Amino acid sequence: MTYCVAIKLNAGLVFLSDSRTNAGLDQISTFRKMIVYEKTDDRFMVLLSAGNLSISQSVREILQVEQLKEEGTGEPITIWNAKSMFDAARVLGAAVRHVFERDAEALKQAGVDFNVSLVFGGQIKGEGMRLFQVYSAGNFIEATPETPYFQVGESKYGKPVLDRVITPTTPLDEAAKCALVSMDSTLKSNLSVGLPLDLVVYEVNSFHTDKIVCVDEQNPYFQMLHGSWGQKLREVFDSIEDPMWTGGATNIPLMVSSGRSAPLRKIASPQEKLI
């Protein structure tokens, strides 16, 4: 399995992915899930992938040369000449369908589902930044101010901190920290996600970035974040008052009458009805 997250902010974009792939407890490998496409002063795009590794690798390979041909137009659209990120996402969707047409039937006969999840974002000169989540059918949705991030893979463990912290106005460095905390929470709870990590931070209207980092177990910042996050969570937890059950002095009692529902009724004999 894997975990990837991409965040779209007013200030730029943040992309983070792990690199673990496993097909069983004794078949664990490292494969990078992120690829960066950069044409300086023209376009910057990042692709994150999760799901079946053979499918995602095929999609990434085909995307380099995939052409979207439309009736009544001249030059075919590729990710390198697309005038908008929407058109580039359409090229990616076409690449997914290309792999599906080629491999889906053979995979089905082998008992394997066609399963790939992609996040694709960036900026092409002449428009603002955009971020898309692409599904196995090649269709996609776009991030909005209300939903400024996408996750693929093992998303549930790292989602709460993103929901509490990320807004479109979040600074880039703070969002990068939040993404790393989200990843750390996932690493803690799921063995199918693992180091090293790939982190890319892109500043709006720059059309390039030097902020590309491979984070392994020796990375000093990630070591600090891992230790501090666990410690601070424990400190916050300990600062919350325990519930009082038997007449203890408290201004915040737990056992109070609910205005909507009665307490759960206990069943004391086989003859009693549940309802």
C-alpha positions in Angstrom: 0.0 0.0 0.0 1.1 3.6 0.1 0.1 7.1 1.2 0.3 10.3 -0.8 -1.0 13.8 -0.1 -1.1 17.0 -2.1 -2.2 20.4 -0.8 -3.2 23.4 -2.8 -2.8 26.8 -1.1 -2.9 30.4 -2.1 0.9 30.4 -1.7 1.7 27.3 -3.6 1.5 23.5 -3.6 2.8 20.8 -1.3 3.3 17.1 -2.4 4.3 14.2 -0.2 4.5 10.5 -0.8 6.0 7.4 0.8 7.8 4.7 -1.1 6.6 1.3 0.3 5.1 -1.3 -1.8 4.1 -4.7 -0.5 2.5 -7.8 -1.8 2.4 -9.7 1.5 4.3 -9.7 4.7 7.5 -11.0 3.2 7.4 -9.0 -0.1 8.2 -5.4 0.8 9.9 -3.2 -1.7 10.7 0.5 -2.2 9.3 2.2 -5.3 8.9 6.0 -5.5 5.3 7.2 -6.0 6.1 10.7 -7.2 7.3 12.2 -10.5 8.0 15.8 -11.2 7.6 17.4 -14.7 9.3 20.8 -15.0 9.8 23.1 -18.0 11.3 26.2 -16.5 9.3 29.4 -16.9 6.5 27.5 -18.6 5.1 24.7 -16.6 5.5 22.7 -13.4 3.5 19.5 -12.7 3.7 16.7 -10.1 2.1 13.2 -10.3 1.4 11.0 -7.3 0.3 7.4 -7.7 -1.2 4.7 -5.5 -2.8 1.3 -6.3 -1.5 -1.5 -8.5 2.2 -0.8 -9.1 2.4 -2.2 -12.6 -0.6 -0.1 -13.7 0.7 3.1 -12.2 4.2 2.6 -13.7 2.6 2.0 -17.1 0.5 5.1 -16.8 3.5 7.2 -15.9 5.5 5.8 -18.8 2.7 6.4 -21.3 2.0 9.9 -20.0 5.4 11.0 -21.3 4.2 10.4 -24.9 0.4 10.3 -24.7 -1.4 12.5 -27.1 -5.0 13.7 -26.9 -6.3 14.1 -30.4 -9.5 16.2 -30.8 -11.5 16.6 -34.0 -11.1 19.8 -35.9 -7.9 20.9 -34.2 -4.3 20.9 -35.2 -1.5 19.8 -32.9 -2.4 16.9 -30.6 -2.4 17.8 -26.9 0.3 16.4 -24.6 1.3 17.4 -21.0 4.2 19.4 -22.6 2.1 21.6 -24.8 -1.3 21.7 -23.0 -2.5 25.3 -22.5 -4.1 24.4 -19.1 -3.8 22.0 -16.3 -7.3 20.8 -17.1 -6.2 19.7 -20.5 -3.1 18.1 -19.0 -5.4 16.2 -16.6 -7.4 15.1 -19.6 -4.2 13.7 -21.2 -3.5 11.8 -17.9 -7.1 10.4 -18.0 -6.5 9.3 -21.6 -3.3 7.5 -20.5 -5.2 5.7 -17.8 -7.8 4.5 -20.3 -5.0 3.5 -22.7 -3.6 1.2 -20.0 -7.0 -0.1 -19.2 -7.8 -1.0 -22.8 -4.4 -2.8 -23.0 -4.3 -4.6 -19.7 -7.7 -4.7 -18.0 -9.0 -7.9 -19.6 -5.7 -9.8 -18.9 -5.7 -8.6 -15.3 -9.4 -9.7 -14.9 -8.6 -13.2 -16.1 -5.8 -13.3 -13.5 -8.2 -12.2 -10.8 -6.6 -8.8 -10.4 -8.7 -5.6 -10.3 -7.7 -2.6 -12.4 -6.9 -0.3 -9.5 -5.0 3.0 -9.7 -5.4 6.3 -7.9 -3.6 9.4 -9.0 -3.1 13.0 -7.9 -2.0 15.5 -10.5 -1.2 19.1 -9.8 0.8 22.1 -10.9 0.7 25.3 -12.9 1.0 26.2 -16.6 1.9 29.7 -17.5 -1.2 31.8 -18.2 -3.4 30.3 -15.5 -3.4 29.7 -11.8 -2.4 26.5 -10.0 -4.7 23.5 -10.1 -4.9 20.1 -8.4 -6.8 17.0 -9.6 -7.6 13.5 -8.3 -7.8 11.0 -11.1 -9.6 7.7 -10.8 -9.3 4.3 -12.4 -11.7 5.2 -15.2 -9.7 8.2 -16.2 -12.2 10.7 -14.8 -11.2 13.3 -12.3 -12.2 16.0 -9.8 -10.5 19.3 -9.0 -9.5 20.7 -5.6 -11.5 23.7 -4.3 -11.1 26.2 -1.5 -13.5 24.0 0.5 -11.4 20.9 -0.2 -7.9 22.1 -0.7 -6.1 18.8 -0.5 -6.3 15.2 -1.9 -5.1 11.9 -0.5 -4.6 8.5 -2.1 -3.7 5.2 -0.5 -3.9 4.8 3.3 -5.6 8.2 3.9 -7.6 7.7 7.1 -4.8 8.0 9.6 -3.4 11.3 8.3 -6.7 13.0 7.5 -7.6 14.5 11.0 -4.6 16.8 11.2 -5.1 18.0 7.7 -8.8 18.8 8.4 -7.9 20.8 11.5 -5.0 22.8 10.1 -5.2 23.2 6.3 -7.0 26.2 4.7 -6.2 28.0 1.5 -4.4 30.7 3.5 -2.1 28.3 5.3 1.6 29.3 4.7 3.6 26.9 2.6 6.1 25.9 5.3 3.3 25.3 7.8 1.5 23.1 5.2 4.7 21.1 4.6 4.9 20.5 8.4 1.3 19.5 8.5 1.8 17.0 5.6 4.8 15.5 7.4 2.7 15.2 10.6 0.0 13.5 8.6 2.5 11.1 7.1 4.0 10.4 10.6 0.6 9.5 11.9 0.1 7.1 9.0 3.6 5.5 9.5 2.8 5.0 13.2 -0.5 3.2 12.5 0.1 1.3 9.3 3.0 -0.9 8.4 2.2 -0.9 4.7 3.4 2.8 4.5 7.1 3.3 4.9 10.2 5.5 4.5 11.8 7.1 2.6 9.5 9.9 1.8 9.6 12.4 -1.2 8.6 16.0 -0.4 8.1 18.7 -3.0 7.1 22.3 -2.2 6.2 24.7 -5.1 5.7 28.5 -4.8 3.0 30.0 -6.9 4.0 31.5 -10.3 7.6 30.2 -10.0 7.3 27.4 -12.6 10.2 25.5 -11.0 11.3 24.4 -7.5 14.5 23.5 -5.7 12.5 22.4 -2.6 12.7 18.6 -3.3 13.7 16.5 -0.4 14.1 12.7 0.2 13.3 12.1 3.9 14.7 8.9 5.4 15.0 7.6 9.0 18.2 9.7 9.5 16.6 13.0 8.5 17.1 15.3 11.6 13.9 17.4 11.0 11.7 14.3 10.6 13.2 12.8 13.7 12.5 15.9 15.7 8.9 16.1 14.3 8.2 12.5 15.0 9.4 12.8 18.7 7.8 16.2 19.3 4.4 15.3 17.8 4.1 12.1 20.0 5.3 14.0 23.1 2.9 17.0 22.5 0.0 14.7 21.8 0.6 13.0 25.1 0.9 16.3 27.0 -2.4 17.5 25.5 -4.1 14.2 26.4 -2.8 14.4 29.9 -4.0 18.0 30.3 -7.7 16.9 29.7 -9.5 16.1 32.9 -10.5 12.5 33.4 -14.3 11.8 33.7 -15.7 11.7 37.2 -18.0 8.7 37.8 -18.8 8.6 41.5 -19.4 12.0 43.0 -16.0 13.6 42.4 -15.8 17.4 42.3 -15.9 18.7 38.8 -17.4 21.6 36.8 -17.6 19.4 33.7 -19.6 16.3 34.5 -19.9 13.5 32.0 -23.0 11.8 33.5 -25.7 14.3 32.8 -29.2 13.8 31.4 -29.3 14.0 27.6 -32.0 16.2 26.2 -32.5 13.9 23.2 -32.0 10.3 24.3 -32.2 8.1 27.4 -29.2 6.1 28.6 -28.7 2.6 27.1 -31.1 0.1 28.7 -29.6 -3.1 30.0 -31.2 -6.4 29.2 -31.6 -8.5 32.3 -33.6 -11.6 31.1 -34.3 -13.6 27.9 -37.9 -12.4 28.0 -37.1 -8.7 27.7 -37.5 -7.1 24.2 -34.8 -5.0 22.6 -37.4 -2.6 21.3 
